[in-house]
Amino acid sequence: MSPFYTRKKNPGVKEEEHVDRLIAKGRESLNLGNFKVALKFFNKALELEPDNADALLHKADAISQLKKDS
């Protein structure tokens, strides 16, 4: 095995689909009021797609909600 070999977590799953699932889980967490958890999902999505508008928008919403709770 090559030292540069990286194993994908879910081979066969497109990165876009993975990002979409992370955003969906983040939105679900937002709706349940779990803003810190939601923020983690959106950050993970943004690691994969830094320019994803949905993830950026919902991340901003999560941050806003966290500031309201402080």
Beta strands, then each sheet from edge to edge (+ up, - down):
end
